[in-house]
Amino acid sequence: MSSETLSNSLLRDLNRLYNDADDYDVIIQVGEESDIEDFKAHSNILRIRSTYFNAALSSNWVKKDGNVIIFKKPNIKPYVFKIILKYIYTGIVILDTNISEKNLIELIIAADEINLDELIDYIQKYFITLIHELPEKRIIKLFNELSYHQGIINTLYEYIKELISSDTKRFFDNNNNSSSSNNNNNLFLELEDNSLLSLIESDHFQMEEIKIWNNLLKWAIKKNSKINNDTSFWKDKEIEIIKETIYQFIPHVRFFQISSKDYYNKIYPLSSLLPKKLEKDINLYFNVSKNSSLLSSKILPPRINVNSGIIKMDHIYQIAHWIDKKQGKFSLSSKELQYDFKLLLRGSRDGFDVEHFKEQCYNKGATLVLIKLKDDDKIIGGYNPINWSGSSVYLSTNDSFIFSFNYNLNPSTTILSRVRNKINAIYDSTYNNHGFGGYDLRIFKKTCICENYEMNIIETNSFKIEDYEVFQIIKKNRLLELDDLSDHFARNGWEFY
């Protein structure tokens, strides 16, 4: 008998014990008031599976009725505990997308209280795989619920935050003609305080600052239903109400990144909504001087936005992680981008021929090539740390790599293939043979045959291109960035113009 058969037999017996056993020694009274249900269980199984029950069932928290322990859990709903108890006995949890946002949160919070870390991890990863099937309105609703429990449900929360931040047109653009978006009715207005703040704080929230300002005003008006939608009718009282409503968000709107035209048309007429110091600095910035040393307000940098029609920010972080010679998946806690990704060429915009590649990508230093495969969810590419110049020779480097991943960056289908034979790392063709290795990845020949890199990045030897992009990779100078120059000069007693 195989080990798999034995495991299935064990699960079957434990499931029978969960459903039918009459030798229980614990009754757990779950819920309160009219929603109470008794669950029969075995103390040995509870203690082995949960450190919470191991402590609780051997303490003064419980009372006995004969040989049976009576344990009360009023703060968990019966339907939630039923899922948890089945998991404790069988290791099985049954979920689907029909579970409500509130029920999902309640389930994870209950699992956290009972110290079932594996169950918490499983639920979050399960919903991450399903999140793209949910309508936008439901994703926003779930994000709102999660924003109150970030410490417990951080993985799912951060994933949804990144999803919304990187695709704001899908969630917030009323002009989007997709069938799902026609019903959005500006979901920006549905954001609750915590979730809205976390988005606006983020460097990666891909919305123009003037749109953030406009939507923030609409959001504040909705929060105060008696306020007139027409700002020209606002009196001092209305100004004070809106000012108080948006106060916590104002430090995170990047006013200094807004165009002067938008400032004068959209912000200046309502500048009394801003704190006095900020209002003074913005007026000084747009009217007198853009010298940051003259301002007392902090100038936040532009939000990070990589101009790609193929990939999203998570792919950028992953590629930067590989450029830094790190393995595996990038960490959610290390999203500080050390590089600028400057778009040089997009096939669907500039052309797919080699001449455009030569004109726009030669002598640019380190570059990244991205290729979206036709009729496939897969994206392939390569990193050249040296230079394309048409030298018609192989270039030597230890730092190049080729790769493939799908749009959702599933770790099980992500392949990183680093150079194995550095002498033939990059072929800097004069004609149309540009690529990585021998034929490991030839861009215009459309071949992938493992020769000088660690492994194949796709299963076939050739591919078809739907679109491709080339980016110049520029390492940021973190010792002395431009925004800090005025402070540097001032400390040294120099003038800065």
Secondary structure by P-SEA (a helix, b strand, c coil): ccaaaaaaaaaaaaaaaacccccccbbbbcccccbbbbbbbbaaaaaaacaaaaaaaacccccccccbbbbbbccccaaaaaaaaaaacccbbbbcccccaaaaaaaaaaaaaacaaaaaaaaaaaaaaacccccaaaaaaaaaaaccccccaaaaaaaaaaaaaaccccccccccccccccccccccccccaaaaaaaaacccccccaaaaaaaaaaaaaaaccccccccccccaaaaaaaaaaacccccccccccccaaaaacccccccccccaaaaaaaaaaaccccccccccbbbbccccccccccccaaaaaaaaaaaaccccccccccccccbbbbbccccccccccaaaaaacccccccbbbbbbbcccccccccccccccccccbbbbbccccccccccccccccbbbbcccccccccccccccccccccccccccccccccccccccccccccccccbbbbbbbbbbcccccccaaaaaaaaaccccc
